[in-house]
Amino acid sequence: MKKLKFALAGLGRIGKIHLDNLLQMNNVRVVAAMDPFEESQVYAKDKGVANVTSTFEDMLASTDIDVVVICSPTDTHADYVEIAAKKGKHVFCEKPLDLSLERVVEVLDLVEDTGIKLMIGFNRRFDKEFKKVKALVSQGAIGEHHLVKITSRDPGAPPVSYIEKSGGLFLDMTIHDFDIARFIVDKEVEEVYAKGAVLVDSVIGDVGDIDTAVITLTYTDGTMAIIDNSREAAYGYDQRVEVFGSKGMVKAENNLHDSHQLFTSQGSQRSLPLYFFLERYAEAYKTEMSDYIQSLENGTPVPANGNDGLQSLKIGLASIMSLQENRPVKLEEINQFQSIKMLK
Ligand SMILES: NC(=O)c1ccc[n+]([C@@H]2O[C@H](COP(=O)([O-])OP(=O)(O)OC[C@H]3O[C@@H](n4cnc5c(N)ncnc54)[C@H](O)[C@@H]3O)[C@@H](O)[C@H]2O)c1
């Protein structure tokens, strides 16, 4: 089979992961990359990428490309997807597609018209712990679902320069939890009630964001979910999920550095959770990309599509509105022409 030719835009934290993973795969070739910063360009050149440019347009013009992986800052995603789709390239785009619902709808319409395959980088769907929970839930192991509990706490906040362009906690970080909340029980959310605070770092509050949140979701069938977030957990990356139902409960705990447990007369002790997303989801990023490639090769649906991105964005925008207006918000209240913003 012909090897798909990949190009990557943006080689920061997540771009380097995708580049390194793609370079390990035998069934694809990485033919181009772009990043405006020289250090990132050198990184790609050192890895043997033949065409490295500083602009997206130059990258697309530099060689023959089948698939573009977009890992640049969030405010570039929609434009890059649009440019690539118009040229008939398939696109893997990191989350979120954009912060404006109107813009996302516009881009998804174009994607549909061009027939390219767009995948959104919801990597947690490919984590083996979460996959196991989903499989058991869908096999009926816990009967009817009543409650979903998601804990998602980062070990430390990103720089404010990143936060300012990110859309804020709900659209940058909780968006993964909104996706998992839909994915794990395969249900749509009807209503959101969000509370948030600045408890970690006042600088985050200064740009209009929050660093700590509790969000309650109600699905269309009455099932409820609760998500708690913090930008700073002193003990590492805290990623747990639980689904409770009429016949039982299934949960996935954190992945620890190792599985030892020390017991002494003082008590017991275990290792800390893996430090952050690079470590915890290292395997999930590989599976995510190889599943996407399989869907391209086999002509099957992508495992996280544009609508998944759209639905999670809607839940995020409803969360912002709920926080700002201090009330539960129905998803149907969020229409595409509203401008809902977290940051100043
Ligand atoms: N799925 C995940 O687990 C995950 C994790 C982290 C980030 N992300 C998403 O990936 C995106 C990038 O995040 P990051 O943490 O890697 O950020 P980052 O700041 O580490 O890297 C961004 C990179 O993009 C480059 N860049 C800046 N302007 C650009 C432009 N106009 N065109 C192309 N590249 C440009 C920067 O030089 C940098 O190398 C964000 O949208 C973020 O939401 C997803």
The ligand as an SDF file (V2000), in Angstrom:
LIG
                    3D

 44 48  0  0  0  0  0  0  0  0999 V2000
   -4.3950   16.6820   23.0340 N   0  0  0  0  0  0  0  0  0  0  0  0
   -3.5620   17.0520   23.9650 C   0  0  0  0  0  0  0  0  0  0  0  0
   -3.2620   16.3000   24.8820 O   0  0  0  0  0  0  0  0  0  0  0  0
   -2.9220   18.4080   23.9010 C   0  0  0  0  0  0  0  0  0  0  0  0
   -1.8800   18.7010   24.7730 C   0  0  0  0  0  0  0  0  0  0  0  0
   -1.2830   19.9530   24.6810 C   0  0  0  0  0  0  0  0  0  0  0  0
   -1.7380   20.8720   23.7710 C   0  0  0  0  0  0  0  0  0  0  0  0
   -2.7750   20.5670   22.9470 N   0  0  0  0  0  0  0  0  0  0  0  0
   -3.2570   21.5620   21.9550 C   0  0  0  0  0  0  0  0  0  0  0  0
   -2.2350   21.6920   20.9780 O   0  0  0  0  0  0  0  0  0  0  0  0
   -2.0390   23.0430   20.6240 C   0  0  0  0  0  0  0  0  0  0  0  0
   -0.5920   23.4370   20.8910 C   0  0  0  0  0  0  0  0  0  0  0  0
   -0.3390   23.2990   22.2660 O   0  0  0  0  0  0  0  0  0  0  0  0
    1.1520   23.1000   22.8500 P   0  0  0  0  0  0  0  0  0  0  0  0
    0.9620   22.7950   24.2830 O   0  0  0  0  0  0  0  0  0  0  0  0
    1.9270   22.1840   22.0110 O   0  0  0  0  0  0  0  0  0  0  0  0
    1.6940   24.5950   22.6990 O   0  0  0  0  0  0  0  0  0  0  0  0
    3.1910   25.0800   22.6410 P   0  0  0  0  0  0  0  0  0  0  0  0
    3.1280   26.5210   22.9770 O   0  0  0  0  0  0  0  0  0  0  0  0
    4.0790   24.1690   23.3970 O   0  0  0  0  0  0  0  0  0  0  0  0
    3.5830   24.9000   21.0910 O   0  0  0  0  0  0  0  0  0  0  0  0
    3.0130   25.6520   20.0560 C   0  0  0  0  0  0  0  0  0  0  0  0
    3.9780   25.6150   18.8760 C   0  0  0  0  0  0  0  0  0  0  0  0
    3.3560   26.3060   17.7990 O   0  0  0  0  0  0  0  0  0  0  0  0
    4.2970   27.2060   17.2380 C   0  0  0  0  0  0  0  0  0  0  0  0
    3.5780   28.3110   16.6210 N   0  0  0  0  0  0  0  0  0  0  0  0
    3.3530   29.5720   17.0870 C   0  0  0  0  0  0  0  0  0  0  0  0
    2.6550   30.2700   16.1840 N   0  0  0  0  0  0  0  0  0  0  0  0
    2.4290   29.4410   15.1320 C   0  0  0  0  0  0  0  0  0  0  0  0
    1.7840   29.5910   13.8910 C   0  0  0  0  0  0  0  0  0  0  0  0
    1.1830   30.7310   13.5440 N   0  0  0  0  0  0  0  0  0  0  0  0
    1.7580   28.5310   13.0460 N   0  0  0  0  0  0  0  0  0  0  0  0
    2.3460   27.3630   13.3870 C   0  0  0  0  0  0  0  0  0  0  0  0
    2.9900   27.1640   14.5510 N   0  0  0  0  0  0  0  0  0  0  0  0
    3.0230   28.1930   15.4110 C   0  0  0  0  0  0  0  0  0  0  0  0
    5.1800   27.6330   18.3870 C   0  0  0  0  0  0  0  0  0  0  0  0
    6.4390   28.0840   17.9080 O   0  0  0  0  0  0  0  0  0  0  0  0
    5.2980   26.3370   19.1700 C   0  0  0  0  0  0  0  0  0  0  0  0
    6.3860   25.5640   18.6930 O   0  0  0  0  0  0  0  0  0  0  0  0
   -3.0780   23.8390   21.4050 C   0  0  0  0  0  0  0  0  0  0  0  0
   -4.1760   24.0710   20.5810 O   0  0  0  0  0  0  0  0  0  0  0  0
   -3.4670   22.9220   22.5560 C   0  0  0  0  0  0  0  0  0  0  0  0
   -4.8160   23.1040   22.9400 O   0  0  0  0  0  0  0  0  0  0  0  0
   -3.3540   19.3530   22.9940 C   0  0  0  0  0  0  0  0  0  0  0  0
  1  2  1  0
  2  3  2  0
  2  4  1  0
  4  5  1  0
  4 44  2  0
  5  6  2  0
  6  7  1  0
  7  8  2  0
  8  9  1  0
  8 44  1  0
  9 10  1  0
  9 42  1  0
 10 11  1  0
 11 12  1  0
 11 40  1  0
 12 13  1  0
 13 14  1  0
 14 15  2  0
 14 16  1  0
 14 17  1  0
 17 18  1  0
 18 19  2  0
 18 20  1  0
 18 21  1  0
 21 22  1  0
 22 23  1  0
 23 24  1  0
 23 38  1  0
 24 25  1  0
 25 26  1  0
 25 36  1  0
 26 27  1  0
 26 35  1  0
 27 28  2  0
 28 29  1  0
 29 30  1  0
 29 35  2  0
 30 31  1  0
 30 32  2  0
 32 33  1  0
 33 34  2  0
 34 35  1  0
 36 37  1  0
 36 38  1  0
 38 39  1  0
 40 41  1  0
 40 42  1  0
 42 43  1  0
M  CHG  2   8   1  16  -1
M  END
$$$$
